[in-house]
Amino acid sequence: MSVLKQFRVALAVVLIAVGGLVGAQGNLEINTPAISALQQSMQKRHAQLEPLYTSGAVGLASDGNVSLRDASGVPLAQRGQVNALIAAENADRAALYREIARANGHPEWEADVRKTFAQRWMDRARAGWWVQGPGGWTQKQ
Amino acid sequence: MNRSAAWAALAAAVIATSGCVTINIYFPAAAAEQAADRIIDEVWQLREGAAAQARPNGEAK
């Protein structure tokens, strides 16, 4: 009888543990101050990046970064500024991927987070923007 | 007999627990895609009220 009771207790503990872990599975935490700050910084920068996506000077790279694709359309005097924008955006993106992995208790997920974002940035890019497919740069239709 | 029942319970607990740990180590690709979309909506301002739309989904377990 007591063994049966023990068994039931063990079963209850197991079920509670399983329930808790499954619950933790459903969603990724992105509501942290660090992630919100990065998001805002990127949102602000987007106003400057958007015309560069549209002109094709900057494209969405397959590694989750933005990349200078064709500098010929950028006046020489502005190239430094464009490069600085790209560098700042890529720094924010790297921090974002790292923070999401960390906020969810798995810093080792950073590369997977980056891969997921790379795909989603490209999938959701507007028509006319340039994305880096496996065969090189293509313009979104 | 009693002893074997206890061992069975212990074995079940160990198997179930190790199963959970394994599940939790896997990268949750679908959840990551949803999270990415929510952030992209914000950064690119793709939808009016994008955050409000994404939240009910996000809270689902």
N, CA and C atoms of all chains as a GROMACS GRO file, in nm:
protein
  606
    1MET      N    1   0.083  -0.121   0.000
    1MET     CA    2   0.000   0.000   0.000
    1MET      C    3   0.086   0.125   0.000
    2SER      N    4   0.188   0.123   0.088
    2SER     CA    5   0.273   0.242   0.095
    2SER      C    6   0.356   0.258  -0.032
    3VAL      N    7   0.386   0.144  -0.092
    3VAL     CA    8   0.464   0.152  -0.217
    3VAL      C    9   0.377   0.213  -0.326
    4LEU      N   10   0.251   0.172  -0.327
    4LEU     CA   11   0.158   0.227  -0.426
    4LEU      C   12   0.147   0.378  -0.408
    5LYS      N   13   0.141   0.420  -0.282
    5LYS     CA   14   0.133   0.562  -0.250
    5LYS      C   15   0.258   0.634  -0.300
    6GLN      N   16   0.372   0.569  -0.273
    6GLN     CA   17   0.500   0.624  -0.317
    6GLN      C   18   0.501   0.641  -0.468
    7PHE      N   19   0.450   0.537  -0.533
    7PHE     CA   20   0.447   0.539  -0.678
    7PHE      C   21   0.362   0.655  -0.728
    8ARG      N   22   0.248   0.673  -0.660
    8ARG     CA   23   0.158   0.783  -0.701
    8ARG      C   24   0.224   0.918  -0.682
    9VAL      N   25   0.294   0.932  -0.569
    9VAL     CA   26   0.362   1.058  -0.542
    9VAL      C   27   0.467   1.084  -0.651
   10ALA      N   28   0.542   0.978  -0.682
   10ALA     CA   29   0.647   0.992  -0.784
   10ALA      C   30   0.584   1.031  -0.917
   11LEU      N   31   0.474   0.968  -0.949
   11LEU     CA   32   0.405   0.996  -1.076
   11LEU      C   33   0.358   1.141  -1.080
   12ALA      N   34   0.302   1.187  -0.966
   12ALA     CA   35   0.254   1.325  -0.959
   12ALA      C   36   0.369   1.423  -0.980
   13VAL      N   37   0.482   1.394  -0.914
   13VAL     CA   38   0.599   1.482  -0.927
   13VAL      C   39   0.642   1.488  -1.073
   14VAL      N   40   0.647   1.371  -1.136
   14VAL     CA   41   0.690   1.365  -1.276
   14VAL      C   42   0.596   1.445  -1.365
   15LEU      N   43   0.466   1.427  -1.344
   15LEU     CA   44   0.369   1.497  -1.428
   15LEU      C   45   0.379   1.649  -1.411
   16ILE      N   46   0.398   1.693  -1.288
   16ILE     CA   47   0.412   1.838  -1.264
   16ILE      C   48   0.536   1.890  -1.335
   17ALA      N   49   0.646   1.813  -1.323
   17ALA     CA   50   0.771   1.855  -1.386
   17ALA      C   51   0.754   1.864  -1.538
   18VAL      N   52   0.690   1.762  -1.596
   18VAL     CA   53   0.668   1.760  -1.741
   18VAL      C   54   0.582   1.880  -1.780
   19GLY      N   55   0.476   1.903  -1.706
   19GLY     CA   56   0.387   2.015  -1.736
   19GLY      C   57   0.461   2.147  -1.734
   20GLY      N   58   0.543   2.168  -1.634
   20GLY     CA   59   0.619   2.292  -1.623
   20GLY      C   60   0.712   2.312  -1.741
   21LEU      N   61   0.781   2.207  -1.781
   21LEU     CA   62   0.878   2.221  -1.889
   21LEU      C   63   0.809   2.242  -2.022
   22VAL      N   64   0.698   2.171  -2.044
   22VAL     CA   65   0.625   2.188  -2.169
   22VAL      C   66   0.572   2.331  -2.178
   23GLY      N   67   0.525   2.383  -2.065
   23GLY     CA   68   0.476   2.521  -2.062
   23GLY      C   69   0.586   2.618  -2.100
   24ALA      N   70   0.707   2.593  -2.055
   24ALA     CA   71   0.818   2.683  -2.083
   24ALA      C   72   0.860   2.676  -2.229
   25GLN      N   73   0.818   2.572  -2.298
   25GLN     CA   74   0.858   2.549  -2.437
   25GLN      C   75   0.790   2.642  -2.536
   26GLY      N   76   0.665   2.682  -2.505
   26GLY     CA   77   0.578   2.739  -2.607
   26GLY      C   78   0.622   2.870  -2.665
   27ASN      N   79   0.705   2.944  -2.597
   27ASN     CA   80   0.728   3.081  -2.638
   27ASN      C   81   0.871   3.122  -2.608
   28LEU      N   82   0.921   3.217  -2.684
   28LEU     CA   83   1.053   3.272  -2.654
   28LEU      C   84   1.036   3.408  -2.587
   29GLU      N   85   1.114   3.428  -2.483
   29GLU     CA   86   1.110   3.555  -2.411
   29GLU      C   87   1.179   3.663  -2.494
   30ILE      N   88   1.104   3.770  -2.528
   30ILE     CA   89   1.169   3.882  -2.597
   30ILE      C   90   1.136   4.015  -2.529
   31ASN      N   91   1.066   4.007  -2.416
   31ASN     CA   92   1.028   4.131  -2.348
   31ASN      C   93   1.124   4.163  -2.234
   32THR      N   94   1.249   4.186  -2.268
   32THR     CA   95   1.344   4.230  -2.166
   32THR      C   96   1.388   4.372  -2.200
   33PRO      N   97   1.436   4.447  -2.101
   33PRO     CA   98   1.479   4.584  -2.129
   33PRO      C   99   1.586   4.591  -2.237
   34ALA      N  100   1.681   4.498  -2.234
   34ALA     CA  101   1.789   4.500  -2.333
   34ALA      C  102   1.735   4.480  -2.474
   35ILE      N  103   1.645   4.385  -2.489
   35ILE     CA  104   1.589   4.356  -2.622
   35ILE      C  105   1.503   4.473  -2.670
   36SER      N  106   1.423   4.531  -2.580
   36SER     CA  107   1.341   4.647  -2.618
   36SER      C  108   1.427   4.764  -2.663
   37ALA      N  109   1.537   4.786  -2.592
   37ALA     CA  110   1.626   4.898  -2.627
   37ALA      C  111   1.686   4.877  -2.766
   38LEU      N  112   1.728   4.754  -2.793
   38LEU     CA  113   1.787   4.724  -2.925
   38LEU      C  114   1.683   4.742  -3.035
   39GLN      N  115   1.563   4.695  -3.005
   39GLN     CA  116   1.454   4.704  -3.102
   39GLN      C  117   1.427   4.851  -3.136
   40GLN      N  118   1.426   4.935  -3.034
   40GLN     CA  119   1.400   5.078  -3.057
   40GLN      C  120   1.511   5.143  -3.137
   41SER      N  121   1.633   5.107  -3.102
   41SER     CA  122   1.748   5.164  -3.173
   41SER      C  123   1.743   5.125  -3.321
   42MET      N  124   1.707   5.000  -3.348
   42MET     CA  125   1.700   4.953  -3.487
   42MET      C  126   1.582   5.017  -3.560
   43GLN      N  127   1.474   5.037  -3.488
   43GLN     CA  128   1.356   5.098  -3.549
   43GLN      C  129   1.388   5.242  -3.593
   44LYS      N  130   1.462   5.312  -3.508
   44LYS     CA  131   1.499   5.450  -3.540
   44LYS      C  132   1.591   5.452  -3.662
   45ARG      N  133   1.688   5.360  -3.664
   45ARG     CA  134   1.784   5.355  -3.774
   45ARG      C  135   1.718   5.316  -3.906
   46HIS      N  136   1.608   5.245  -3.896
   46HIS     CA  137   1.542   5.195  -4.017
   46HIS      C  138   1.501   5.308  -4.111
   47ALA      N  139   1.468   5.424  -4.054
   47ALA     CA  140   1.430   5.538  -4.138
   47ALA      C  141   1.544   5.574  -4.233
   48GLN      N  142   1.668   5.558  -4.186
   48GLN     CA  143   1.783   5.589  -4.272
   48GLN      C  144   1.820   5.473  -4.363
   49LEU      N  145   1.794   5.352  -4.316
   49LEU     CA  146   1.832   5.235  -4.396
   49LEU      C  147   1.732   5.207  -4.508
   50GLU      N  148   1.608   5.240  -4.485
   50GLU     CA  149   1.504   5.203  -4.582
   50GLU      C  150   1.534   5.251  -4.724
   51PRO      N  151   1.571   5.380  -4.742
   51PRO     CA  152   1.602   5.423  -4.880
   51PRO      C  153   1.719   5.347  -4.941
   52LEU      N  154   1.810   5.300  -4.855
   52LEU     CA  155   1.926   5.225  -4.906
   52LEU      C  156   1.885   5.083  -4.949
   53TYR      N  157   1.786   5.024  -4.878
   53TYR     CA  158   1.732   4.895  -4.921
   53TYR      C  159   1.662   4.913  -5.056
   54THR      N  160   1.585   5.024  -5.066
   54THR     CA  161   1.506   5.047  -5.187
   54THR      C  162   1.597   5.073  -5.308
   55SER      N  163   1.704   5.148  -5.286
   55SER     CA  164   1.794   5.177  -5.398
   55SER      C  165   1.882   5.057  -5.432
   56GLY      N  166   1.890   4.960  -5.343
   56GLY     CA  167   1.972   4.843  -5.368
   56GLY      C  168   2.116   4.858  -5.320
   57ALA      N  169   2.147   4.972  -5.260
   57ALA     CA  170   2.283   4.992  -5.210
   57ALA      C  171   2.312   4.893  -5.097
   58VAL      N  172   2.212   4.870  -5.014
   58VAL     CA  173   2.227   4.779  -4.901
   58VAL      C  174   2.128   4.664  -4.918
   59GLY      N  175   2.174   4.544  -4.889
   59GLY     CA  176   2.087   4.426  -4.899
   59GLY      C  177   2.084   4.350  -4.768
   60LEU      N  178   1.989   4.257  -4.761
   60LEU     CA  179   1.975   4.172  -4.642
   60LEU      C  180   2.053   4.044  -4.666
   61ALA      N  181   2.158   4.027  -4.588
   61ALA     CA  182   2.250   3.916  -4.612
   61ALA      C  183   2.200   3.787  -4.549
   62SER      N  184   2.251   3.675  -4.602
   62SER     CA  185   2.205   3.544  -4.554
   62SER      C  186   2.256   3.511  -4.414
   63ASP      N  187   2.349   3.592  -4.363
   63ASP     CA  188   2.402   3.564  -4.229
   63ASP      C  189   2.331   3.645  -4.120
   64GLY      N  190   2.218   3.709  -4.156
   64GLY     CA  191   2.144   3.783  -4.054
   64GLY      C  192   2.191   3.926  -4.037
   65ASN      N  193   2.285   3.969  -4.120
   65ASN     CA  194   2.333   4.107  -4.116
   65ASN      C  195   2.276   4.185  -4.234
   66VAL      N  196   2.304   4.315  -4.237
   66VAL     CA  197   2.284   4.392  -4.360
   66VAL      C  198   2.422   4.412  -4.421
   67SER      N  199   2.423   4.432  -4.552
   67SER     CA  200   2.552   4.433  -4.619
   67SER      C  201   2.550   4.534  -4.734
   68LEU      N  202   2.663   4.601  -4.754
   68LEU     CA  203   2.677   4.692  -4.868
   68LEU      C  204   2.682   4.606  -4.994
   69ARG      N  205   2.581   4.624  -5.078
   69ARG     CA  206   2.568   4.536  -5.194
   69ARG      C  207   2.622   4.605  -5.319
   70ASP      N  208   2.585   4.733  -5.332
   70ASP     CA  209   2.624   4.806  -5.452
   70ASP      C  210   2.647   4.952  -5.414
   71ALA      N  211   2.772   4.987  -5.397
   71ALA     CA  212   2.804   5.123  -5.351
   71ALA      C  213   2.794   5.226  -5.462
   72SER      N  214   2.778   5.180  -5.588
   72SER     CA  215   2.787   5.273  -5.701
   72SER      C  216   2.677   5.379  -5.698
   73GLY      N  217   2.563   5.345  -5.636
   73GLY     CA  218   2.455   5.443  -5.630
   73GLY      C  219   2.468   5.542  -5.516
   74VAL      N  220   2.568   5.521  -5.432
   74VAL     CA  221   2.586   5.610  -5.316
   74VAL      C  222   2.693   5.713  -5.348
   75PRO      N  223   2.659   5.842  -5.338
   75PRO     CA  224   2.760   5.945  -5.364
   75PRO      C  225   2.882   5.925  -5.274
   76LEU      N  226   2.996   5.953  -5.331
   76LEU     CA  227   3.122   5.928  -5.260
   76LEU      C  228   3.123   5.990  -5.120
   77ALA      N  229   3.066   6.110  -5.111
   77ALA     CA  230   3.069   6.182  -4.984
   77ALA      C  231   2.987   6.111  -4.877
   78GLN      N  232   2.891   6.029  -4.920
   78GLN     CA  233   2.802   5.964  -4.823
   78GLN      C  234   2.843   5.821  -4.788
   79ARG      N  235   2.946   5.772  -4.854
   79ARG     CA  236   2.980   5.630  -4.835
   79ARG      C  237   3.023   5.599  -4.693
   80GLY      N  238   3.095   5.692  -4.635
   80GLY     CA  239   3.139   5.673  -4.497
   80GLY      C  240   3.020   5.661  -4.403
   81GLN      N  241   2.922   5.746  -4.429
   81GLN     CA  242   2.802   5.747  -4.345
   81GLN      C  243   2.724   5.616  -4.361
   82VAL      N  244   2.716   5.569  -4.485
   82VAL     CA  245   2.645   5.443  -4.512
   82VAL      C  246   2.716   5.327  -4.443
   83ASN      N  247   2.848   5.327  -4.454
   83ASN     CA  248   2.923   5.220  -4.388
   83ASN      C  249   2.904   5.223  -4.237
   84ALA      N  250   2.898   5.342  -4.182
   84ALA     CA  251   2.877   5.354  -4.037
   84ALA      C  252   2.738   5.303  -3.998
   85LEU      N  253   2.639   5.335  -4.082
   85LEU     CA  254   2.503   5.285  -4.058
   85LEU      C  255   2.500   5.133  -4.058
   86ILE      N  256   2.565   5.075  -4.158
   86ILE     CA  257   2.567   4.929  -4.170
   86ILE      C  258   2.636   4.868  -4.048
   87ALA      N  259   2.747   4.926  -4.008
   87ALA     CA  260   2.821   4.873  -3.893
   87ALA      C  261   2.736   4.881  -3.765
   88ALA      N  262   2.668   4.995  -3.748
   88ALA     CA  263   2.586   5.012  -3.628
   88ALA      C  264   2.469   4.914  -3.628
   89GLU      N  265   2.407   4.897  -3.745
   89GLU     CA  266   2.295   4.803  -3.756
   89GLU      C  267   2.341   4.661  -3.725
   90ASN      N  268   2.454   4.622  -3.781
   90ASN     CA  269   2.502   4.486  -3.758
   90ASN      C  270   2.543   4.464  -3.613
   91ALA      N  271   2.593   4.567  -3.548
   91ALA     CA  272   2.626   4.555  -3.406
   91ALA      C  273   2.500   4.533  -3.324
   92ASP      N  274   2.394   4.610  -3.356
   92ASP     CA  275   2.266   4.592  -3.286
   92ASP      C  276   2.208   4.454  -3.312
   93ARG      N  277   2.217   4.410  -3.436
   93ARG     CA  278   2.162   4.278  -3.468
   93ARG      C  279   2.236   4.169  -3.392
   94ALA      N  280   2.368   4.178  -3.387
   94ALA     CA  281   2.446   4.078  -3.314
   94ALA      C  282   2.406   4.077  -3.166
   95ALA      N  283   2.389   4.198  -3.111
   95ALA     CA  284   2.350   4.207  -2.970
   95ALA      C  285   2.209   4.151  -2.950
   96LEU      N  286   2.122   4.178  -3.047
   96LEU     CA  287   1.984   4.128  -3.038
   96LEU      C  288   1.981   3.975  -3.035
   97TYR      N  289   2.054   3.913  -3.127
   97TYR     CA  290   2.055   3.767  -3.133
   97TYR      C  291   2.112   3.709  -3.003
   98ARG      N  292   2.217   3.772  -2.955
   98ARG     CA  293   2.280   3.724  -2.831
   98ARG      C  294   2.186   3.741  -2.712
   99GLU      N  295   2.119   3.856  -2.707
   99GLU     CA  296   2.029   3.884  -2.593
   99GLU      C  297   1.909   3.789  -2.592
  100ILE      N  298   1.856   3.759  -2.709
  100ILE     CA  299   1.740   3.668  -2.713
  100ILE      C  300   1.782   3.530  -2.662
  101ALA      N  301   1.897   3.484  -2.707
  101ALA     CA  302   1.946   3.353  -2.660
  101ALA      C  303   1.966   3.355  -2.509
  102ARG      N  304   2.026   3.464  -2.461
  102ARG     CA  305   2.054   3.473  -2.317
  102ARG      C  306   1.928   3.487  -2.234
  103ALA      N  307   1.833   3.567  -2.283
  103ALA     CA  308   1.709   3.590  -2.209
  103ALA      C  309   1.632   3.460  -2.191
  104ASN      N  310   1.658   3.363  -2.278
  104ASN     CA  311   1.588   3.235  -2.268
  104ASN      C  312   1.674   3.127  -2.204
  105GLY      N  313   1.783   3.170  -2.143
  105GLY     CA  314   1.866   3.077  -2.067
  105GLY      C  315   1.950   2.983  -2.152
  106HIS      N  316   1.964   3.015  -2.281
  106HIS     CA  317   2.044   2.929  -2.368
  106HIS      C  318   2.135   3.014  -2.458
  107PRO      N  319   2.245   3.064  -2.403
  107PRO     CA  320   2.337   3.145  -2.485
  107PRO      C  321   2.383   3.071  -2.611
  108GLU      N  322   2.383   2.938  -2.602
  108GLU     CA  323   2.430   2.859  -2.718
  108GLU      C  324   2.330   2.861  -2.833
  109TRP      N  325   2.213   2.917  -2.812
  109TRP     CA  326   2.115   2.928  -2.921
  109TRP      C  327   2.142   3.046  -3.013
  110GLU      N  328   2.242   3.128  -2.981
  110GLU     CA  329   2.264   3.252  -3.054
  110GLU      C  330   2.271   3.229  -3.206
  111ALA      N  331   2.346   3.128  -3.247
  111ALA     CA  332   2.361   3.103  -3.391
  111ALA      C  333   2.228   3.062  -3.454
  112ASP      N  334   2.149   2.984  -3.380
  112ASP     CA  335   2.017   2.942  -3.430
  112ASP      C  336   1.923   3.062  -3.440
  113VAL      N  337   1.930   3.150  -3.340
  113VAL     CA  338   1.846   3.271  -3.343
  113VAL      C  339   1.885   3.354  -3.465
  114ARG      N  340   2.014   3.369  -3.488
  114ARG     CA  341   2.063   3.446  -3.602
  114ARG      C  342   2.014   3.386  -3.733
  115LYS      N  343   2.020   3.254  -3.743
  115LYS     CA  344   1.976   3.186  -3.866
  115LYS      C  345   1.826   3.208  -3.889
  116THR      N  346   1.750   3.199  -3.780
  116THR     CA  347   1.605   3.220  -3.791
  116THR      C  348   1.575   3.361  -3.837
  117PHE      N  349   1.643   3.458  -3.775
  117PHE     CA  350   1.620   3.599  -3.814
  117PHE      C  351   1.663   3.622  -3.959
  118ALA      N  352   1.777   3.567  -3.997
  118ALA     CA  353   1.826   3.588  -4.134
  118ALA      C  354   1.717   3.549  -4.234
  119GLN      N  355   1.656   3.434  -4.207
  119GLN     CA  356   1.552   3.384  -4.297
  119GLN      C  357   1.430   3.476  -4.295
  120ARG      N  358   1.390   3.517  -4.177
  120ARG     CA  359   1.269   3.599  -4.166
  120ARG      C  360   1.289   3.740  -4.221
  121TRP      N  361   1.407   3.800  -4.199
  121TRP     CA  362   1.435   3.932  -4.259
  121TRP      C  363   1.417   3.921  -4.411
  122MET      N  364   1.472   3.815  -4.468
  122MET     CA  365   1.469   3.802  -4.615
  122MET      C  366   1.328   3.768  -4.664
  123ASP      N  367   1.261   3.680  -4.592
  123ASP     CA  368   1.124   3.642  -4.633
  123ASP      C  369   1.032   3.764  -4.633
  124ARG      N  370   1.054   3.853  -4.538
  124ARG     CA  371   0.960   3.962  -4.520
  124ARG      C  372   1.006   4.093  -4.584
  125ALA      N  373   1.120   4.086  -4.652
  125ALA     CA  374   1.169   4.206  -4.720
  125ALA      C  375   1.068   4.251  -4.824
  126ARG      N  376   1.061   4.382  -4.842
  126ARG     CA  377   0.964   4.439  -4.936
  126ARG      C  378   1.008   4.412  -5.079
  127ALA      N  379   0.912   4.414  -5.172
  127ALA     CA  380   0.944   4.399  -5.314
  127ALA      C  381   1.041   4.509  -5.355
  128GLY      N  382   1.143   4.470  -5.429
  128GLY     CA  383   1.243   4.567  -5.472
  128GLY      C  384   1.370   4.565  -5.388
  129TRP      N  385   1.359   4.515  -5.266
  129TRP     CA  386   1.478   4.505  -5.181
  129TRP      C  387   1.561   4.385  -5.225
  130TRP      N  388   1.689   4.391  -5.190
  130TRP     CA  389   1.780   4.284  -5.231
  130TRP      C  390   1.809   4.190  -5.114
  131VAL      N  391   1.801   4.060  -5.144
  131VAL     CA  392   1.828   3.959  -5.042
  131VAL      C  393   1.931   3.860  -5.097
  132GLN      N  394   2.007   3.802  -5.006
  132GLN     CA  395   2.117   3.714  -5.046
  132GLN      C  396   2.073   3.568  -5.038
  133GLY      N  397   2.038   3.512  -5.153
  133GLY     CA  398   2.000   3.372  -5.158
  133GLY      C  399   2.124   3.285  -5.168
  134PRO      N  400   2.103   3.153  -5.178
  134PRO     CA  401   2.218   3.062  -5.190
  134PRO      C  402   2.299   3.088  -5.317
  135GLY      N  403   2.233   3.141  -5.421
  135GLY     CA  404   2.304   3.165  -5.547
  135GLY      C  405   2.348   3.309  -5.565
  136GLY      N  406   2.342   3.389  -5.460
  136GLY     CA  407   2.384   3.528  -5.471
  136GLY      C  408   2.269   3.624  -5.448
  137TRP      N  409   2.292   3.751  -5.479
  137TRP     CA  410   2.191   3.854  -5.453
  137TRP      C  411   2.077   3.846  -5.552
  138THR      N  412   1.955   3.855  -5.502
  138THR     CA  413   1.838   3.861  -5.590
  138THR      C  414   1.746   3.972  -5.538
  139GLN      N  415   1.670   4.026  -5.630
  139GLN     CA  416   1.577   4.132  -5.593
  139GLN      C  417   1.441   4.069  -5.564
  140LYS      N  418   1.384   4.105  -5.450
  140LYS     CA  419   1.253   4.050  -5.413
  140LYS      C  420   1.147   4.098  -5.511
  141GLN      N  421   1.062   4.005  -5.551
  141GLN     CA  422   0.956   4.039  -5.648
  141GLN      C  423   0.833   4.088  -5.575
  142MET      N  424   0.846  -0.772  -0.427
  142MET     CA  425   0.733  -0.715  -0.501
  142MET      C  426   0.724  -0.565  -0.477
  143ASN      N  427   0.726  -0.528  -0.345
  143ASN     CA  428   0.723  -0.387  -0.310
  143ASN      C  429   0.843  -0.315  -0.367
  144ARG      N  430   0.954  -0.384  -0.355
  144ARG     CA  431   1.079  -0.323  -0.398
  144ARG      C  432   1.078  -0.298  -0.549
  145SER      N  433   1.024  -0.397  -0.621
  145SER     CA  434   1.026  -0.381  -0.768
  145SER      C  435   0.933  -0.266  -0.810
  146ALA      N  436   0.824  -0.246  -0.735
  146ALA     CA  437   0.734  -0.134  -0.767
  146ALA      C  438   0.806  -0.001  -0.745
  147ALA      N  439   0.881   0.006  -0.636
  147ALA     CA  440   0.956   0.128  -0.607
  147ALA      C  441   1.058   0.155  -0.717
  148TRP      N  442   1.126   0.048  -0.760
  148TRP     CA  443   1.225   0.064  -0.867
  148TRP      C  444   1.157   0.111  -0.996
  149ALA      N  445   1.039   0.056  -1.020
  149ALA     CA  446   0.967   0.096  -1.142
  149ALA      C  447   0.934   0.244  -1.137
  150ALA      N  448   0.889   0.290  -1.019
  150ALA     CA  449   0.855   0.432  -1.004
  150ALA      C  450   0.978   0.518  -1.026
  151LEU      N  451   1.089   0.475  -0.968
  151LEU     CA  452   1.213   0.551  -0.980
  151LEU      C  453   1.258   0.556  -1.127
  152ALA      N  454   1.249   0.441  -1.193
  152ALA     CA  455   1.289   0.434  -1.334
  152ALA      C  456   1.201   0.527  -1.418
  153ALA      N  457   1.070   0.525  -1.390
  153ALA     CA  458   0.978   0.610  -1.465
  153ALA      C  459   1.014   0.757  -1.445
  154ALA      N  460   1.045   0.792  -1.319
  154ALA     CA  461   1.079   0.931  -1.289
  154ALA      C  462   1.205   0.973  -1.363
  155VAL      N  463   1.306   0.885  -1.361
  155VAL     CA  464   1.434   0.918  -1.426
  155VAL      C  465   1.415   0.934  -1.576
  156ILE      N  466   1.341   0.841  -1.637
  156ILE     CA  467   1.319   0.847  -1.782
  156ILE      C  468   1.242   0.974  -1.819
  157ALA      N  469   1.137   1.001  -1.743
  157ALA     CA  470   1.055   1.118  -1.774
  157ALA      C  471   1.136   1.246  -1.758
  158THR      N  472   1.216   1.253  -1.651
  158THR     CA  473   1.294   1.374  -1.627
  158THR      C  474   1.398   1.394  -1.736
  159SER      N  475   1.467   1.287  -1.773
  159SER     CA  476   1.570   1.302  -1.876
  159SER      C  477   1.505   1.340  -2.009
  160GLY      N  478   1.385   1.289  -2.031
  160GLY     CA  479   1.312   1.328  -2.152
  160GLY      C  480   1.286   1.476  -2.156
  161CYS      N  481   1.244   1.532  -2.043
  161CYS     CA  482   1.217   1.676  -2.036
  161CYS      C  483   1.341   1.756  -2.066
  162VAL      N  484   1.453   1.716  -2.006
  162VAL     CA  485   1.577   1.790  -2.024
  162VAL      C  486   1.613   1.791  -2.172
  163THR      N  487   1.595   1.677  -2.237
  163THR     CA  488   1.630   1.668  -2.379
  163THR      C  489   1.542   1.764  -2.460
  164ILE      N  490   1.410   1.762  -2.431
  164ILE     CA  491   1.318   1.848  -2.504
  164ILE      C  492   1.361   1.994  -2.492
  165ASN      N  493   1.399   2.032  -2.371
  165ASN     CA  494   1.428   2.172  -2.344
  165ASN      C  495   1.557   2.219  -2.409
  166ILE      N  496   1.645   2.126  -2.444
  166ILE     CA  497   1.772   2.165  -2.504
  166ILE      C  498   1.754   2.198  -2.652
  167TYR      N  499   1.656   2.135  -2.716
  167TYR     CA  500   1.633   2.161  -2.857
  167TYR      C  501   1.595   2.306  -2.880
  168PHE      N  502   1.644   2.363  -2.986
  168PHE     CA  503   1.610   2.500  -3.021
  168PHE      C  504   1.465   2.504  -3.070
  169PRO      N  505   1.380   2.586  -3.008
  169PRO     CA  506   1.238   2.592  -3.047
  169PRO      C  507   1.221   2.678  -3.172
  170ALA      N  508   1.236   2.616  -3.288
  170ALA     CA  509   1.243   2.690  -3.415
  170ALA      C  510   1.115   2.769  -3.443
  171ALA      N  511   0.999   2.707  -3.416
  171ALA     CA  512   0.872   2.774  -3.447
  171ALA      C  513   0.854   2.896  -3.356
  172ALA      N  514   0.886   2.881  -3.228
  172ALA     CA  515   0.873   2.993  -3.135
  172ALA      C  516   0.971   3.104  -3.173
  173ALA      N  517   1.089   3.066  -3.220
  173ALA     CA  518   1.188   3.166  -3.260
  173ALA      C  519   1.139   3.244  -3.382
  174GLU      N  520   1.074   3.174  -3.473
  174GLU     CA  521   1.021   3.244  -3.592
  174GLU      C  522   0.915   3.346  -3.552
  175GLN      N  523   0.829   3.305  -3.459
  175GLN     CA  524   0.726   3.398  -3.411
  175GLN      C  525   0.789   3.519  -3.344
  176ALA      N  526   0.891   3.494  -3.263
  176ALA     CA  527   0.959   3.603  -3.194
  176ALA      C  528   1.026   3.696  -3.296
  177ALA      N  529   1.089   3.636  -3.397
  177ALA     CA  530   1.154   3.716  -3.501
  177ALA      C  531   1.051   3.803  -3.573
  178ASP      N  532   0.938   3.744  -3.605
  178ASP     CA  533   0.834   3.821  -3.676
  178ASP      C  534   0.784   3.937  -3.593
  179ARG      N  535   0.769   3.915  -3.464
  179ARG     CA  536   0.721   4.024  -3.379
  179ARG      C  537   0.822   4.138  -3.377
  180ILE      N  538   0.951   4.103  -3.370
  180ILE     CA  539   1.054   4.207  -3.366
  180ILE      C  540   1.065   4.276  -3.502
  181ILE      N  541   1.055   4.199  -3.609
  181ILE     CA  542   1.063   4.259  -3.744
  181ILE      C  543   0.945   4.353  -3.766
  182ASP      N  544   0.827   4.314  -3.722
  182ASP     CA  545   0.710   4.403  -3.731
  182ASP      C  546   0.740   4.538  -3.667
  183GLU      N  547   0.804   4.533  -3.551
  183GLU     CA  548   0.835   4.655  -3.477
  183GLU      C  549   0.941   4.738  -3.548
  184VAL      N  550   1.050   4.672  -3.585
  184VAL     CA  551   1.164   4.744  -3.641
  184VAL      C  552   1.128   4.804  -3.778
  185TRP      N  553   1.058   4.728  -3.858
  185TRP     CA  554   1.021   4.776  -3.992
  185TRP      C  555   0.884   4.843  -3.992
  186GLN      N  556   0.818   4.844  -3.878
  186GLN     CA  557   0.685   4.906  -3.865
  186GLN      C  558   0.592   4.858  -3.975
  187LEU      N  559   0.581   4.728  -3.986
  187LEU     CA  560   0.507   4.669  -4.098
  187LEU      C  561   0.357   4.676  -4.078
  188ARG      N  562   0.314   4.674  -3.954
  188ARG     CA  563   0.168   4.673  -3.930
  188ARG      C  564   0.134   4.774  -3.825
  189GLU      N  565   0.022   4.840  -3.845
  189GLU     CA  566  -0.032   4.924  -3.738
  189GLU      C  567  -0.077   4.832  -3.626
  190GLY      N  568  -0.033   4.864  -3.506
  190GLY     CA  569  -0.074   4.781  -3.392
  190GLY      C  570  -0.020   4.639  -3.400
  191ALA      N  571   0.099   4.627  -3.458
  191ALA     CA  572   0.158   4.493  -3.474
  191ALA      C  573   0.177   4.425  -3.339
  192ALA      N  574   0.219   4.502  -3.241
  192ALA     CA  575   0.246   4.442  -3.110
  192ALA      C  576   0.117   4.390  -3.048
  193ALA      N  577   0.009   4.467  -3.063
  193ALA     CA  578  -0.118   4.425  -3.004
  193ALA      C  579  -0.168   4.297  -3.071
  194GLN      N  580  -0.140   4.285  -3.201
  194GLN     CA  581  -0.184   4.165  -3.272
  194GLN      C  582  -0.102   4.043  -3.232
  195ALA      N  583   0.024   4.066  -3.210
  195ALA     CA  584   0.113   3.952  -3.185
  195ALA      C  585   0.096   3.898  -3.044
  196ARG      N  586   0.053   3.983  -2.951
  196ARG     CA  587   0.056   3.942  -2.811
  196ARG      C  588  -0.033   3.822  -2.777
  197PRO      N  589  -0.160   3.817  -2.826
  197PRO     CA  590  -0.241   3.701  -2.790
  197PRO      C  591  -0.176   3.570  -2.833
  198ASN      N  592  -0.115   3.570  -2.952
  198ASN     CA  593  -0.040   3.454  -2.998
  198ASN      C  594   0.075   3.422  -2.905
  199GLY      N  595   0.145   3.527  -2.869
  199GLY     CA  596   0.266   3.511  -2.790
  199GLY      C  597   0.240   3.453  -2.654
  200GLU      N  598   0.124   3.484  -2.598
  200GLU     CA  599   0.095   3.434  -2.465
  200GLU      C  600   0.052   3.288  -2.467
  201ALA      N  601   0.013   3.238  -2.583
  201ALA     CA  602  -0.033   3.099  -2.590
  201ALA      C  603   0.079   3.004  -2.553
  202LYS      N  604   0.045   2.900  -2.478
  202LYS     CA  605   0.148   2.805  -2.438
  202LYS      C  606   0.131   2.674  -2.514
   0.00000   0.00000   0.00000
